[in-house]
C-alpha cells in the first residue's frame, strides 16, 4: 500500500478562486494543519470552500526557525499541507527548506499540480515556449547587473517576476543589456478582473509603461538571444 505523505505541497489560486483542483480542496480538508505564507489570504480561500482547519504561519522570515518543530510534528504522525500566498509553494516562496528537511528525515512529500503565474504568462506571451529559464526575482542590488549581463547572452526564453514599482526601471535595465528590439511581454494581474498582457519589443513596452501607475503581480517574459 502506498504511504500517506507527511507533507503536501498544495497550489492555491493566483487570483480567481475557481482555479483550484478538487483534489487540492480534499487535501486541505483532510490534513491535520495547514502551513500558510499568509494566513489572512489562506483564510479567505478556506472560508470560500467551507474548510475549517488550523493554520500555522510559515514564510521566508520564520522558516529557518520553524522547520525543526514542524518536522518533529510530522514525524509524530501529523500530516500537513503547505500553501503559499498564491500559486505553487516553493516557487519564489518559502518551502524548499521544509521539503529538504522532510526528505532528509525520510518523510514522504507530495506536490500537487496546480496554479502558478509563470506558465500562463509564458504560453500567452507569443514567445517560444520550447526552451525557457525561470529566473524569478532578481536581487535588488548586489549582483543584479552581473546577472542581467549573463542572462542577456542565453538562447532561452527568460521569465522574471518583478514588483510593479520597479517595472519601468527593470525594462530599462533589460534594454541596456539586450538592446531595445528584443521581443517581450508583461503580464499583470493574471486571472483577476484587471488582467492584461502587453506584448512588443522592450522599447515598445518601455514606452507603454513609462509614467503609468502600475499595480498587481507582474510576470515579464523575454525572448532569448537568436
N, C-alpha and C positions, 0 to 999 in steps of 0.2 A: 504493500500500500504506500502511496506517495505521502511523504512527510508534509505536514502542515507547516507553512512558513512561519517564522517568528516575526518577520518584518515584511510588510507590503509597502511598496512604493506606488502611491496612487495619484495619477494625474487628475487635476481638477480644472474646470473651465478657465480659459484665459479672459473670458468676458461673458459670453452668453451662457447662462446657467444650464441650458439644454445640452451643452457639449460635454457630457459625461456618460460613461457606459453603464449599462445595467449591472455589470459585474462590479464596477467601482463602488456603486451605491450599496450593493450587497456586502462587500468587504468592509466598508465604513460602518455598516450596521452591526457586523459580527465581531469586529476586533474588540479587545479589552480597553484600549485607549488610542487616541489619535495625537500624533506629534505634528504640530502645526506651526508654520512660519509666522502666520498672522491669525491669531485665534478669532479676532473680530470678523475677518473676511470668511474664515472657515465656518464660523458660527452662522453666517448668513446662508451659506450653501447648505449646511446641515438642517437648518430650520426650513429651507425651501423644500427639502426632501423628507421632512419629518423624522430626522435622525437625532436621537438624544444620546450623546456619548461624551465621556470625559475627554477633555482636550488638555494637552501639555504644550507649552510654548517651546519651540525648538527652531532656532535661527542661527545665523552666522556669528552673532555676538555671544551666544551661550553654548554653542555646540561642543566646543572643546571641553568645557566643564561638565556637560550633561551626558556625554557619550557613555562613560563608565557606569553610571547609575541606571541608564536605560538598558544597557546590555545585561546588567545584573537582573533586571526585571524580566527580560526576555528569556534569560537562562532559567529563571524560576518557573517558566511555563506561560507567561503572559504573551499575548500577541498584539502587535501594534501596527498601525498604518501611519506612514509619513506622507504629509502633503505640504506643498509649497503654497505661497500666496496665490499663485496661479500657474497652471501648466504642470510640467513634469518635474518632480523633485530631483535635485542633483544637477539640473541644467541651469547654471549661473545662480544656483541657490544652495542652501545647506542640504546635506545628505550624504556626500561622499565619505566623510569621516565616520559616520554611523554605519554605513554599509560595510566599509572596510573592517571596522571593529567587530561587527557581527560575523563576517566571514572568517576572521581570524579565530573566533571562538567556536566555529563550527555551526553557527546558527544559519538556518536557511532563509534566504532573502528572495523575494519575488517582485519583479517590476511589471506593473500592468501597462498596456499600451494606452495612449490617450493624447490629450491636448498638449500642444507645445507651439509656441509662436513661430519658431524658425521655419518649420516645414511649410505651413500655409504661405508665409512671406516668400519663400524660395520658389515654390511652384507657381505662384501668382505673379512673379516678377517678369517673366518673359526672358529670363537669363538662363543659360544651360544648367540643368539640374543633375547631369550625369556624374559630375565630379565636383564636390564642394568642400569647403573648410568652414566649420563653425568656429568663429573666434569669440563670440560673446562680447562682454565688456572689455575694452582695452584699459590698461592702467591710466589713471587720470594724469599723472605727471611722469614719474620716473620710468623710463623705458618706452614711453608711448611713441615717440618719434622713431626710435630704432625699430620697434615692432612694425610700424607702418611701412618703413622702408623695406623691411624683409617681405612683408605681405604683398607689396606692390609688384614684386617680381614673379609671383606664383601664377601658374596657369589655371588655378581652380577658382570657381565662383566663391566669393567670400561673404560670410554672413556675420553681421555685427548687431549687438544690442547697444542702444545709446539713449541717454537721457534727452528729453525734448528740449531742455535748457541748453544743451551743448550741441544740438544737431547741426546748426548752421556752421559753427566753428569746426565740427568734425568733417563736414563735407568739404570745407576749405582745406583742411589738412589732407584729405584724400586727394584733392586736386593737386596739391603741392607734390605728392609722391607718385601719382599715377597719370597726371595730365587731365585736362578738362573734358576730353572726349570719351572717357571710359563710361560704358553703359551701367546704369544702376537703378535701383528702386528704393523707395522709402514707404514702408507700411506702418500705419498708425492706427491704434485702437481696434486691432483685429477682433472680429466677431461682435463688436459693440455697435451702438447706434450710429456713431460718427466715424465708422471705419472708412479708411481711404488708402489707396496705394497710388503713389505718384511715380511715374517711370520717365526716364530720359537719360541724357548724358549727365555727368556730375555737374557740369556748368549749368545745365538747364535746371537741375534740382537746386543748385545753389541760388540761382535767380528766383526760383519759386518760393523757397523758404526764407529768403532774406527779409528781415523786418517783420516776419509773421509771429504771432503769439501761438506757439505750438504746444499742444497738450497731448497727454496719453503715452502709452508704451510704444517704443519705436524699434523697428527692425530695418536695418539697412542691408541691402543685397548689392554686391558689386561684381561686375564681370571680371574674370581673370585675364591675365595678360595673354595676348594672342600670339 
